[in-house]
Amino acid sequence: MILLLVLMFFYRLFFFYSYSLPGRPFTGSTFLLGLRYDARVVAAIGLGMLLLCLIPFLNPFKNKVAKTGWVIMLTIIFLLFLLVYVTDFYHYDYLQQRLNASVINFLPDAKISFGMAKDSYPLFSITAAIAVVLALYAWLNNRILNFLMAASQHHPTKRKKWYFITATLLMAVLIFGRLGQYPLRWSDAFSLGDDFKGNAALNPFQSFLSSLKFRNASYDLAKTKKYYPLMAAYLGVQQPDTLKMNFERQYHYTDTPAVKTNIVVVICESFSANKSSMYGNKLNSTPFFNSLCMEGVYFNRCFTPAFGTARGVWATLTGIPDVQNTKTASRNPMAVNQHTIMNDFKQYDKYYFLGGSTTWANIRGVLTNNIEGLKIFEEDSFDEGTVDVWGISDKDLFLAANKQLAKENKPFFAIIQTAGNHRPYTIPKEDLPEFKLVNYPADTLRKYGFSGNDQLNAFRYSDFCFQKYFEAATKEKYFKNTVFVFVGDHGIRGDAGYLFPQSYSRQGFTAEHVPLLFYAPAILKPQNISDVCSQLDILPSVAYLARQSHSNTAMGRNLFDTINKKVPYAFIADPDTRFIGLLSNEYYYGRNLSTGIKEFVSIVNNDAVIPGAKTDSIKNSMATFTEAWYETARYLLLNNKKRN
């Protein structure tokens, strides 16, 4: 194990100086993190060796025949290491990516792939070097095993049990990778804030296995190019180019305010529209937020592009729908590099506040690798104690965020992500005297969209936390010069009852329908807008409101643009039902990716859509746009790289 760790260290050193820019200094953080990744791999092998040796027949210290078998087995393992590391080195040389599971996709064209490798690299010399190193390892491994067998004769038998237990625990800790709630993940490499440092820290086994579930997470370039003219025109691409697949739109503002506008985006856990007060729910779960909506610009038909917190955070930050199946895009090592409009807020301090851990769903890698100078505050950053698995309470999170933002002398862009409106629906005991629990019969709760009183009270507690935040924030100097944005990360699938047309329940729109509020009384006049919109539109809109020049390379639009208005659409890719679809102000068109079943329904009333020239034309247009959005999103997930 020690021998492997030493060899892996020297490989990382060789990799670092082979591919780093001239003059880049040695970085200890990269190598220390790399050592932890290497230790995971080595410990997994060591634990396997230890467990196999519990079988007397396979124990070389009890069976001399097993010694020869172990020399052969370990030499084969080392050969695998050599092949993986050599492939990793040249894979990075060719693609500027560490070895990942997408390499499997080259196997169907093995002849062509081998020809490319043969013409590009000295395969004969590489093979000879592998053979020499392998022979040296086999000889050295045999010597080491002989030494250990001789040394073991002097160890008292009664201690061997404790050696075994200690070694097992040590290797289990090394495999987990850290002392904490979440294991060491590939995304931690990109918390270093530098693409090359992140790549240099990774272990090729880790990056390969982490990406194995995503090896088919690709796109159809021919289809993307087919729909490119349609999407480029819809998005307003200023210099369309089908060959280069350019989606960039540059926006420059000269009427910038003397004092830059602060931005606070609150991503609210499970903020279902149908459960809130703004839509007439009789249980009146969000009276305070309802009052805010009357004073701000409220978009009452906002839809998340997908269901799930990680997908909602992804869409908000990148402006791209997470159309990744099986696993979220945030977990895909090949999608970690993303451009975000947040980086155009150059003179701003940037914050991310979360009551729990950003290691969840590999969000930390997405955040730190792509948002320059981001300051993350998570559960270990706060003095307040955790209340459940999701960290500190939302009230404590808001108050801690307010305390930090009140210290700011520079403009800031802050994201606050709540988590309390989620099982186990914890209401802190300290708040119970002021926050009064309610209790309704089961049939009443079901009628208005709640599964139980605990869910209703958690929803009400979110509103209570919003109120406590505003009570504190209105006393601070930053408040008047700040645009506050509230949006749900997703909704909850269920029966919307009489409050919405039947399609919301039948087609499951309640899983994606969320409130979206822009609140800035000093800047915005109150409005209630019924045009459909999306989480994708948040960053382009706040950039406009702050008059911040920016580059938009994704799929969001400025909701306050009254000059270049297009037919409003909201795209949905539901990972649970496998439907992709598009909502307009009147209709929904959807197609099931597995069965091919298509749907075309009204979203404004319960009447069936009557076929006719007009509705057929709308249906065909939305069907084409649905495919265009889907194929473009698949392409951009892997091609929306941040600007240097």
N, C-alpha and C positions, 0 to 999 in steps of 0.2 A: 504493500500500500504506500509506504514512504517512497519507494523507488518510483512508483507511478506519479506521485505528487511532485517529486523533483523534476521528472521528465516533462510533466505538463507545465510546470513553471517555466522551464527553459523554452518550451514551445511558445508560450505566451510572450516571452521576451523576444523571441525571434519574430513572431507575428507582429508585435508592436513596432519594432524597429524596421521591419520590412515594408509596412504599409502606412506608417505615420508620416505626417508632413515633416520636411526638414526643420530641425530646430525644436520640435515638440519635446518638452521635457518628460522624463520618466514620471509616471503618475502612480503614487502609492495606493490611492483609493481604488484604481482599476485593478491592480494586482491583488489587493486584499480581497476584493469582492470575487475576483476570478479564482482565488484560492478556495473560497467557500463553495463556489460552483464545482470546482475540481474535487473537493472533499466529499461532496454529495455522491458523485459518481464512484469514487474510490471506496467510500463507505458502503455503498450498495453492493459492490463486489466483495468487500471484506465480510459483510454480514452474510452473504450467500456462502462464502467459504466456511465461515464459522458454523453455520447451521448444517451444512453438508458434513462437516467433521463430527457432528453428533452421531452419525452413523459409523460404527466402528470399522466397517469394511472400507469406508472412504477416508478414514483418518490416517494420514501418513505416519503419525506418531504411535499408532497401534498396529498398522499393517504396512509392511515395507513395500508390498506390491503397489499400494495406493500412491506411494511417493512418485513413481514413474508416471502414473496417471495424472497426478497434479502438475508435474513439470510440463506434460503435453497440453493439459487443459489451460494452464496459465499462459503458455506460449501462444496457444490459439487466441486467447483473450487479448494478449498483447498484439497479435497480428491484426485483430479487429481494431484496436486502438490506432495502430499505424495507418491502416487503410482509411479510417475515419478522419484522422488528423491531416493526412496528406490530401485527401479529397477536400477537406475544409479549407486548407491553405489555398489551393488552386480555385476552389469555388469562389472564395472571396476575391481572388485576383481577377476572375472572369466577370463576376456579377456585383462585386462590392457588397456582398451579403455573406454572413456566416452560413455554414451548412444548415439547410433546413429541409423539411420533408418534400418540398416542391421538386427536389432532385429526382424523386421517384417518377415524376411525370415524364422524365427523359427516357425511361426504360422502353416504352413502345417504339422509340426511334433509336434503339441502342447502336445500330450500325452507324448512323449519322453522328450520334453523340461521340462514339469512340473515334470516328474519323476526325472530328473537330479537335478532340483531346490530343490525338496522335500528331496532328499537324501543328498544334499550338504549344505543346509541352514536351519535354524530353522523357517520354514514358520509359524508355529502356534504362536510362540512368536512374530514374526514380525507382523502378522495379529492383534494380541491382542494389540500390541503397537500402531498400526495405529488407531485402534478403540478408544483407550483412548485419543490419541492426537487429533483425529477428534472431539470427544465429548467436550474436553476442548476448542478447537477452536470455535465450534458452540456457546458455552456459552459465550466466550470472545467476539466473533463477535457481538452477541446480545447486550452485555453491551456497546460495542463501538458505535453501531448504536443508541442506546437509548441516549447516551451521546451527540452524534453529533446532533440528532434531537432536543434535549433540547437547545443545544448551538446555533443552527441556528435561534432560535426565536429572538435572540438579534442582528442579523445582519441586517443592513438597506437594504431594498429591492433594492434601487437604485444602490448599490454596487455589487449586485450578478452577473450582466452582466459582470463586469470587472473581478470578480473572475473567472468566467467561461472562459473568453478569455485568461486570464493569465495561468490558469491551462491547457487549451488546448495547448497553445504554449509550455509550459514547457514540457508536456508529448510528444509532437511531437519532440522536441529536444532530449529528453531522448531516444525515439524510434530510431531516426536517429543515435544517439550514439556519435557523434562528430561534431565539427564545422569545416566543410571542404567539399570537393567535393564529397567524397565517404562516405557511412555509415560505422558504426562499423561492422566488419565482424569477422567470426570465426577465420580467418587466423591471425588476429591481436594478438590472444593469443600466437601464435607461433613466434611472433616477440620478445618474451622474451628470445629466444635462448636456451630454456631448455624444453625438452619434458614434464617433470613432471609439471613444472611451467605452461606450456601451458594448459595441461589437467586440472590442479587445477583451472585455471582461467575460464575455459569454464562453461557455464550454460547448463544443460542437455537439456532444451527446445531449446536453440540456436543450439547445436550440432546435435540434432535430426532433427530439421526442415531444417538445412543447408545441411544435408546429405540425405534428403528424395528423392531427384532426383537421388541419386546414389545408392539406396538400391539394385538395380540389377546389379551394376557395380562390377561384380565378375569375376570369371574365371572357366574354366572346368579343374579340376586337372587331370582327367583321360586323356584328350586330351593333356595337357601339358606334362605329363609323356610319352605319346605315342611318341611325337615329341622330347622329351628331348635328346635322343642319337644323333639325326640328328643335333640339334642346338648346343649341347655340342661339337661335332666334328667340326662343321663349325666355332664356336667362338674360339675354341682352349682351352677349359676347361682342366686344367692340372690334376685335380682329379675328373673326372666325377662320379656322384653318383645319380642315379635315385631316390633312396629313400629320400635323403636329398634335392634333386633338387638344387645341387650346380652349380652356374654359375660363380663362382669367378675365375679370372685369376690373378696371381701375377707376376709382372714384376719388376726385380731388375737390376739396372744399377750401375756399378762400375766406369765407365769412366765419372764421373760427372765433369763439368767444375769448375775451381777454382772460378769463379764468376758466380753465378747462373743467368740463363736466365730469363728475364722478359717476361710476357705474356700479350698481349692486344687483347681481342676478341671483335670485333665490330659486333653487330647484327643489320643489316640494314633493316629498315622498307620497306616492299613491293619491294624488290630488284629483280624484274623480269629479268631473263636472256635475254628473247627475246626483251626487251626494251633497252638493254644496247649496248654499242659500241663494246664489245668483240665479238659479233656474227654477226657483219656487218650491224647493224641497221643504215640506211642512215641518220637518224636524229642526230646521233652522240651525244647521251645524256650523255655519261660518258667518255670523252676523257682522263681525268686525271687518273681515275681508270684503264682504258685500259693500260695506260703507266706503272702503278704499276704491272699489270698482266704480262707484258713483262719482268719485273725484278724479279718476284717471282715465286713460284710454284702455278700454276693456274689449278684448277680442273674444267673443262668446262662442266661436266655433274654431278653436285651435285643436289640432290633432297631432299626437306624437307619431313619428314615422314607424314606430314599432312598440311592442309591449316589453317592459323591463327597464329597471333603473340604469344598468350599464349602457343599454342602447339609447336611453333618453339623454344621459350625460354625453355620450358620444355624438349624437345628432346636434345637441346644443353647441358643443365646442367646435366641431369640425364642419357642420353644415351639410353633412352627407348622411343619408339614411343607412342604418346598419342592416343591410340585407344579408348578412352572414347567417347561414343556417347552422344548426347544431350548437355552435358556440358563438359568443358575442365577438365583434370586431376588436374590442379592447383586449381580448385574450389572444389575438392572432399576432405572432411576432413579426409577420411580414407586413402588417398594417400599422406598426407603431409610429412610423414617421408620417406626420400629418401637418398640413398648413392650417393655421387658425387665424381669424381676423384679430384675435386678442393681441397678437404680436405686433400689429400695426399701431397699437396704443403705446408708442415708444417711450413717451415721457411719463408713463403711469407706473406706479407700483401695482403689482398684481398679487392677489391673494386667493387662496382656496381654503374654505373653512368646512370641516366635516367632523361630526361628533365622534365617529368611529375611526376606522383605519382605511387609508387609500390603497392599501395592498389588496383590498377586496376587488375581485374581477380585473386585477392588473391595471386599475385606473391610474395608479401612481406613475407607471411607465408612460402612459399616454400624456399625463399632465406635465411631468418634469422634462420629458424628452422634447416636448413641442412648444411649451409656453416659456418664453425667455424670462428669467429672473423671478419665477413664480415662488411665492412664499406659502408653504402649506402648513396649516394648523389642523392637527388631528388629535385623537384622544390623548396621546402622550404629551401634547403641547399645552393642555389646559390644567388648571388647578382643581377644577370641579371633578368629582368622582363619577365614574360610569354608573349608569342605572340599569343597563342590560347589555346584551351582546352588541348592540349598535352604538355603544359608547355613552357619552354624556347626553343629557336631555336636550331637546331642541331649544327650550328656553335658555338654558345655560350656554348653548352654542351661539344663539343670537346675541346674548348679552356680552359674551366674550368677543365676538366679532365686532360689536359696536365699540367696545372698549379699545380694541386695537385700531379700528378705523378712526376713532376720535383723536388718536395721537398723530395722525397723518398731516404732514405739511405739504405733501405733493398730491397731485390728482391720483386717483386709484381706480382700479377695476377689480372688484371682489365678487367671488362666487361663494354662496352659502348653500350647502346641500343638507337638507333635513333628512331625518330617518325615523322619527318617532311614530309616524302614522303607519305602523308596520307591526306585525306580530313580533313580540308578545304584547304589544299595545300597553306599554308601561306608562303609567302616570306617576311621577315622583310624589312621594308622600308629603314633601315639603309644600307642594302646590295645592294639595287637596283642600285646605281651609278656604282658599280663595277660588279655586276652580271646583265648581260643584258638579259632581257626577249626576247623570240622569239615568233613568231606568224606564224602558218602554216594553210593552208586550212583544212577543216574538212576531206576531202577525203584523203589527205596526212597523216594526223594524224592517221586515221583508218588503212591505209595501213601498217603503221609501229607500230601498236599496242597501240596507245594512244587514250584515250576517248576525250581529249580536250587539249588545250594549257596550261591550269592550271596544268593538270597532267604531261605533258611533262616538264614544267618549274620546277615543284617540284622535278621531277626525276633529272633534270640537277642541281638543287640546292643541292641535296645530294652530287653530284660529286664535286661541289664547296666547300662544307663543308669538304669533305675528303681532298681536296687540302689545305684548310686553316689549317686543323689539322696537316698535314705533314709539311707544312711550319713552323709551330710553333715547332713541335716535333723534327725535324731534328736539331734544335739549342740546344737541351737538351742532357745532358750526357747519359740519359737512352736509347736513340734512337738506338745506334749501338748494344746494347746488348738485344734487344727486338724482339720477334717474334710477328708480327701483323697478326691477322687472321680476314678476312672480310667474312661474310656470310649473305645471305638474311634470314629474318625470315620466308618468304614465297614469292611466286610469285603472279601473278594475272591471273585469268582464262580469256582466250580470244583467238583470232585468231593469231597464230604465223606466219601466212603468208608464204612466200616463203623461209624464213630463216631456217625452220626446216621441217622435215617430217610431213605429215598430221596427224600422230598419236598424235603429241604434241597438236594440236588443238582439234581433235575429242575426244581423251581420257582425255583432260584437263590437260596435264602435265605442261602447263605454270603456273598453280596454285602452283606447287611445284618446278619447275626448277629455281635454283638460282645460282649466282656466288659463288665460294669458293676460296679464295686466302690466301696463307701463304706467308707473305712478311718478309724477313730477309736477306738482301743481304750479310751480314757478315757471315751467317750460311748456307744459301740455294742457290744453283745454279738455275737459271731460268729454268722452265719446263712448258710445257703445256700438261696436262694429261687428256685423254679422258675416262678413266675408270669411271663407275658410282660410286657415293659415296653419303654420307648422312651427315646431321647435327650430327647424332649419333657418327660420327667418329672424331669429332673435339677434344674433350678432350683427348682421348687416343693418338691422334697424337701429340698434343702439349706437353703432358707428355713425349713422346718419344723424341721430339726435345729438350726439356729442360733436358733430361736425369734424369727425376724425377721418382724414384721408386714409384709404385702405384698398387692399386688393382682395377681391372675392374670387376664389377658385373653385368654390363648391356649388351647392344647389339652392341656397337660401336667397331670399329677396328682401328688399327694403319695404316693409309694410306701410311706410309713410310716404312712399313715392307716388305722387298724384299725377305725374307727367307721363311716365312710362308704364302705365297700368296695363296688365295683362289679365286674361281670365284667371281668377285665383284657383289654384289647385292645392290639395294636400295629399301627398303620397303616403301609402301605408304598406308595409311588408310585415304581415303578422307571422312570427316564427312558430306559433302554436298551431294555427289552422292551415299554414302554408299558402295563404292567399296573398297576392299582391294586388293593389288596387289604387284607385284615384277618386278623391272626393272633389266635386265642384260645389258651387253654391246650391245646386238643385239635385244632383244625382251622384250615385256611387257606381263605379264599374270595378269589378274584381275578377281575377282569374286564379284558380287553384293550380299551383305549380306541380302538384302530384297527380291530380285527376284530370286537369284540364277544364273542369266545370267553370262556367262563367256566370256572373251575376250583374244585373243592371237594375238598380232600384232607386226610388225617390228617397231623399233624405229630409224632405220638408213636409211630407204628409203620408198618410197610409194608403193612398190610392196606388193601384198598380200602374206601372209605366205602359201606356198604350202605344203599341208599335205604329209607326208612321214615318213619313219622310223626314220630319224634323227630329224626332227622337232617335231614329236609326242613324242619322248623321251624327248626332251628339254621341251616341253609343260607340260608333266606329272611331270617332275622333278621340274619345277618352280611352278606347282600347289601344290605339296607337300610342298615345301619350303614356299610358301605363307601362307598356313595353319599353318606351324610350327612357322613362325615369328609372326603371329597374336595371336596364343594361348600363346606363350611365353611372348609376350608383355602384354597381359591381366594379366598373372600371375605376372610378375615382377612389374607392376604398384602398386600392393599391397604387394609385398614381397621383395622389394629391399631396405630394411631398412638400415639406416646409421649404421656404425660400432661404438661401444662404445669405 
